[in-house]
Amino acid sequence: MLLLRKALAALVLLPAAVMAQDFPNKPIRLIVPFAVGGAADTVGRSLGQQLSAATGQPVIVDNRIGANSMIGSEMVARAQPDGYTLLVQLGPPHNTLPFFSKSIAYDPIKDFTPIAIVGTAPQALVVNASLPIDDVQGLIAYARNHPGKLSYGTAGVGTSQHLGGELLKAVTKIDMVHVPYKGGSLALTDVVGGQVPVGILVLSNVMPFVKSGKLKLLAVLENQRAPAAPSVPTMTEAGVTGYTMPDTWVGVLGPAGMPAAVVETLRAAIGKSLESADMRSRLDAAGFNVAKSASPADFLALLNSSVSVYRGITSQAGISPE
């Protein structure tokens, strides 16, 4: 009887093993849940070209937009876990959506297999140059002396920029008004123009205006300094105790339950893709640094820790799903 059970178990595992050995042998579809021209789309299209070269199979980029990326993500969550349907996603919104939307139909961790982080985008705290503020402590003091008078612009509700601002308000007990825009470029325009005095925006996008003297760069939000601005402190280094923000990432995920060998094949192919000059150029244009080497387990750890941090921020801010 024991031998029979072992034989049956081997038969169950056989199709997955054969599939993994044969992978890939047909076109791969990359679902991008955002519009053409955005950061995820820019990265996804370059990644598709590089993956095709690395795997020898066509890679089709499929933009499935809507519901703040939930439509495309749900398609991947419900797909066969065979490695032929993948998701190019941003975090946030992937790991913040449960805190803002009741209509999410999947779990951002349990229903996906993390494969590879492609890039990370440092976020920056800036002020218009006309403000008498030169550092983070100066901003905190100014906000306390002018409660409710300062506003900060971001790329939108639920972004890491929005939550980074809410965390700053919570740990320093200051009152700033969030002004969400439909994209970072619109927010940046108004912060540079002085219509909104403070901005939390992608570091690479603000740097030209910092260099021209139109903006002052006070800090980066993440726990480590940014290579593009090594002299700029983190929020913790700037004296904001208790300030911890996860990396903002772009990465590739698949449905839950993918065979480990398929995941490793894809991870290796993505790693090879990141060596190309075109891929690095596209990441830079989209505001991302090329990700350091990270395993799927590292990616999963980032997802778990991010959700935990964002849960704490939204709870402190009184944000609930709608």
C-alpha positions, 0 to 999 in steps of 0.5 A: 500500500505504501509503495502504491501511495508513493507511485500515485504521488510521483504521477501527480508530480510528474506533469509539473516536473516535465513542464518545468524541464520543457519551459518555455516552449511557447509565447509568454504574456506579460500583463501590464495593468497600466496605460501605455507610456507609464513607468510600468509599461516602459519597463515592461516593454523593454523587459519583454524584448530582453526576455524574448532574447533570453528565452528564445520565445516571443513575449507579448506585452498586454496592457490591461488597465483599469481599477488602479491596476486591479483588473490586470492583476486579477487576470494573473492571479486567476491564470494557470501557474505555468509561467506563461502569464506574468504580471509587471507590477508596481509596489505600491499600488500592489501592496497598498490596494487592500487598505484603500479598496473593498472591491479587490478580488485577490490577496496581493501576497497569497495569490501571487508568486514573486519572481524578481524585483526589476528596479526600485525608485527612491522617493524624495521630500522637496520644498519650493525654493521660496520657502524659508526651509532648508532641512527636515527639522525646519519643515517640521518647525514651520508646519507646527508654526503654521498648522494646516497651512502647508500642503504636499503634492504626490502622484496620487492616493495610495502611492508610497508618496501619499503614505510617506507623507501620512507617516511623517504627519503621524510620527511628528504630529504635524498637520499638512494637507495632502494634494493628490494628483493624477500622476507625478508630473502634474504634482511636480509642475505645481510644486516647482511653480509654488502652487503647492509648497511641499512635494513627495515625488520620485527622486530622479524627477525632482533632481533637475529642479534641485540642480537649477535651484527651483526646489530644495531636496530635504531627504529621501524616504527609504531606509538607505541613501540614494546613489543619485544623491549620496549627500542627502539624508534619509528621514531617519538620519534627518532626525525623524524617529520611527520613520520607516518606508519600504522600497518602491519597486517594479517587479515581475510576479506570476500566479500562486503555485508556480513550480520552483524550476520555472520561477528560477528559469524566469528569475535568471532570464530577468537577471540577464535582461537587467544587464542590457544597456537598453533595459538600464536606460528604460529603468532610468527614464522611468525613475528606477534604479536597477535592483540589486540581486534578489531572490524570489524569497527576498521579494516575498520578504519585501512584500510581507514587510511592506504590507505590515508597514502600510497597514500601520500607516493607514491605521494611524492615518484613519484610512479605511477601504472604500 
